[in-house]
Amino acid sequence: MTRAKLGELTIEQLVARYVEIGTAQDEAMLDNLVGRFNQLYDRAKAVEDELQRREGDQRRALLALYGHANWQVRLNAAQATRTVAPQVARRMIEEIADSRHFPQAGHTGMALYAMDRGIDKPG
């Protein structure tokens, strides 16, 4: 979806799109479809960027996804909200790491390592 088309969506529609993308990423990861996963990453980032452009940085709307059933959706939401809600985002990232739900737990373990060493800074 192009930036212009994303700009026509409501915040609720953007969040729903974000869930669809995260769920598809999970499926791509489980099927070892790296190219597909990366393509979906770019789409998720476009939704995040659109939410950030909205008045007041509407990435906060992604906080509602912390309780989502899909672990990739949770992970994406936690990573995307690190700037707007750093403490709760970190707690969610830690929760995913502690869950032992792989591959997301492995990713968050590495993310915490990078965050603690200042290698990965929120954008």
Secondary structure as the mmCIF struct_conf table of DSSP 4:
data_model
#
loop_
_struct_conf.conf_type_id
_struct_conf.id
_struct_conf.beg_label_comp_id
_struct_conf.beg_label_asym_id
_struct_conf.beg_label_seq_id
_struct_conf.end_label_comp_id
_struct_conf.end_label_asym_id
_struct_conf.end_label_seq_id
HELX_RH_AL_P HELX_RH_AL_P1 ARG A 3 GLY A 7
TURN_TY1_P TURN_TY1_P1 GLU A 8 GLU A 8
BEND BEND1 LEU A 9 LEU A 9
HELX_RH_AL_P HELX_RH_AL_P2 ILE A 11 LEU A 30
TURN_TY1_P TURN_TY1_P2 ASP A 31 ASN A 32
HELX_RH_AL_P HELX_RH_AL_P3 VAL A 34 ARG A 53
BEND BEND2 ARG A 54 ARG A 54
TURN_TY1_P TURN_TY1_P3 GLU A 55 GLY A 56
HELX_RH_3T_P HELX_RH_3T_P1 GLN A 58 GLY A 67
BEND BEND3 ALA A 69 ALA A 69
HELX_RH_AL_P HELX_RH_AL_P4 TRP A 71 ALA A 80
TURN_TY1_P TURN_TY1_P4 THR A 81 VAL A 84
BEND BEND4 ALA A 85 ALA A 85
HELX_RH_AL_P HELX_RH_AL_P5 PRO A 86 SER A 99
TURN_TY1_P TURN_TY1_P5 ARG A 100 ARG A 100
TURN_TY1_P TURN_TY1_P6 PHE A 102 PRO A 103
HELX_RH_AL_P HELX_RH_AL_P6 GLN A 104 ASP A 116
TURN_TY1_P TURN_TY1_P7 ARG A 117 GLY A 118
BEND BEND5 ILE A 119 ASP A 120
#
